Amino acid sequence: MRLYDGQRAWVVQRISALLLLVLIVFGVLALPFASPLDFAGWRAFAGGVLGGPLIALLFGALCAHAWVGMRDIVLDYIQPRGLRLAVLSLIAIVLLGVLVRVLLSLATVALTA
């Protein structure tokens, strides 16, 4: 085990938390000034120049934050190496699936807008 493994995870968790905080506060403050919150409005936002990358950044930060948190929980509480590997693999597959689904959805919206 390397000396700075915990420090790298700590930094990733703090940066992703900061990104989540900024993006959520920005979103909440922008709601009163946004167009009506219907499907067409959200689709226009997600297909826009600013909306798509912000949504991708939000979900990227969310997946990174969730990975570090869940990884730490698994490493602390699941002792058998085989079970630990299986659980970490399942978590990674689910988080990557979420991220890929979001990116594909954003690409579809951007290409059909």
Summary of the structure (lengths in Angstrom):
residues: 113
radius of gyration: 17.4
end to end distance: 48.6
largest distance: 52.1
contacts: 274
relative contact order: 0.12
helix: 86%
strand: 0%
